[in-house]
Amino acid sequence: MSVVEAEGLTKRFGDFEALHGISFIVSRGTITAVVGPNGAGKSTLLKIISGLINKTYGHISVLGEDPWKPISLPRRLSIILDRPFLPTLITVEDVVREAASEFRVNLKDVVNLMDELNLSLFFKNKVKDLSTGTKQKLQIVFSLLKNPELIVADEPTANLDVASRFEVYNIFIRLKEKMGVTVLISSHIASEVISISTHVMGINNGIVKYSGEVSRLIRKDMLEEFYIVVDNVEVAREALKGYTTEVTGNQIKVRGNMVDVVSRINASGARIFYLRNSLLDKSVQGELGWE
Ligand SMILES: Nc1ncnc2c1ncn2[C@@H]1O[C@H](COP(=O)(O)OP(=O)(O)OP(=O)(O)O)[C@@H](O)[C@H]1O
């Protein structure tokens, strides 16, 4: 069953056409990586789906509703943007208590979600004193409190380090697997977001260049070979026993599932400074005509 349906979707800003009559569907219980270069039209598309801006022409239906004239959508859809917008002068604990009461959720459930993102240690801090990445993670917690059916996340991990990015991805993966939540997520780091997704939609110059299941569009060997740079190679390598690895200085070339590899290294105590699948990034850029 489709959660989002678009047919001939067009968006103009004055004389400039940002989306040129695009058509696609998003099925329930999938994670779709929305990838493309700067100015491709990703944010414009995600904002239309979220009801933040209106289309110019065409058809768009989100959970069976017109997102510009929503009925139940605000309750069922969570929007995550790359910039946090939180009250800054009060403590995290106060924000959390207020949010729990507003969304009528159990404080314990909020704390569990915060634990998953390693946020609980900031409980007594004022929001204004948190790093941008920590504020962003807090923002994500609030966005998820209403137990959405659909999450639209525009560059949600832009301000986060590798470990935090995967904490966020793991939450999306869990929500999809346990609750059948549908996720649309955009990122500049195509290879990373594709690695955690079931589907990929490649956009450039306001056109969907390709769209479909990751397993059909991308070869497994290309998906599962990437590089990480860590602070402690020995500890990281020990954590990756059973995986094929090649070490050069602080860099490890790994073959395997990216989510599992990152979880193992995070659990080992080693720190990942850098993670990239350049081969896949280049291939996606080539397919999209992305300079
Ligand atoms: N409010 C606006 N008024 C005029 N032009 C706009 C507006 N919003 C977006 N655009 C233009 O539409 C095009 C698509 O922008 P959009 O932000 O959707 O791209 P994007 O793929 O999200 O890029 P990025 O990754 O840099 O955020 C760009 O050329 C942008 O300049």
The ligand as an SDF file (V2000), in Angstrom:
LIG
                    3D

 31 33  0  0  0  0  0  0  0  0999 V2000
   11.7380   29.7220   -1.7050 N   0  0  0  0  0  0  0  0  0  0  0  0
   12.4410   29.6180   -2.8310 C   0  0  0  0  0  0  0  0  0  0  0  0
   12.4510   30.6000   -3.7470 N   0  0  0  0  0  0  0  0  0  0  0  0
   13.1580   30.4910   -4.8910 C   0  0  0  0  0  0  0  0  0  0  0  0
   13.8770   29.4080   -5.2450 N   0  0  0  0  0  0  0  0  0  0  0  0
   13.9030   28.3890   -4.3730 C   0  0  0  0  0  0  0  0  0  0  0  0
   13.1940   28.4320   -3.1240 C   0  0  0  0  0  0  0  0  0  0  0  0
   13.4040   27.2600   -2.4680 N   0  0  0  0  0  0  0  0  0  0  0  0
   14.2230   26.5270   -3.2730 C   0  0  0  0  0  0  0  0  0  0  0  0
   14.5120   27.2050   -4.4030 N   0  0  0  0  0  0  0  0  0  0  0  0
   15.3480   26.7250   -5.5100 C   0  0  0  0  0  0  0  0  0  0  0  0
   14.8510   25.4640   -5.9110 O   0  0  0  0  0  0  0  0  0  0  0  0
   15.9270   24.5860   -6.2540 C   0  0  0  0  0  0  0  0  0  0  0  0
   15.8040   23.3350   -5.4180 C   0  0  0  0  0  0  0  0  0  0  0  0
   16.1240   23.6740   -4.0760 O   0  0  0  0  0  0  0  0  0  0  0  0
   16.0810   22.6100   -2.9010 P   0  0  0  0  0  0  0  0  0  0  0  0
   16.3500   23.3410   -1.6440 O   0  0  0  0  0  0  0  0  0  0  0  0
   14.8430   21.8290   -3.0120 O   0  0  0  0  0  0  0  0  0  0  0  0
   17.3200   21.6940   -3.2920 O   0  0  0  0  0  0  0  0  0  0  0  0
   18.0030   20.5490   -2.4400 P   0  0  0  0  0  0  0  0  0  0  0  0
   18.1390   19.3730   -3.3350 O   0  0  0  0  0  0  0  0  0  0  0  0
   17.2890   20.3490   -1.1630 O   0  0  0  0  0  0  0  0  0  0  0  0
   19.4220   21.1770   -2.1790 O   0  0  0  0  0  0  0  0  0  0  0  0
   20.2910   21.1690   -0.8290 P   0  0  0  0  0  0  0  0  0  0  0  0
   20.8360   19.7970   -0.7440 O   0  0  0  0  0  0  0  0  0  0  0  0
   21.3360   22.1960   -1.1070 O   0  0  0  0  0  0  0  0  0  0  0  0
   19.3870   21.5360    0.3000 O   0  0  0  0  0  0  0  0  0  0  0  0
   17.2070   25.3580   -6.0100 C   0  0  0  0  0  0  0  0  0  0  0  0
   17.6530   25.8910   -7.2460 O   0  0  0  0  0  0  0  0  0  0  0  0
   16.7830   26.4700   -5.0620 C   0  0  0  0  0  0  0  0  0  0  0  0
   17.5790   27.6200   -5.2380 O   0  0  0  0  0  0  0  0  0  0  0  0
  1  2  1  0
  2  3  1  0
  2  7  2  0
  3  4  2  0
  4  5  1  0
  5  6  2  0
  6  7  1  0
  6 10  1  0
  7  8  1  0
  8  9  2  0
  9 10  1  0
 10 11  1  0
 11 12  1  0
 11 30  1  0
 12 13  1  0
 13 14  1  0
 13 28  1  0
 14 15  1  0
 15 16  1  0
 16 17  2  0
 16 18  1  0
 16 19  1  0
 19 20  1  0
 20 21  2  0
 20 22  1  0
 20 23  1  0
 23 24  1  0
 24 25  2  0
 24 26  1  0
 24 27  1  0
 28 29  1  0
 28 30  1  0
 30 31  1  0
M  END
$$$$
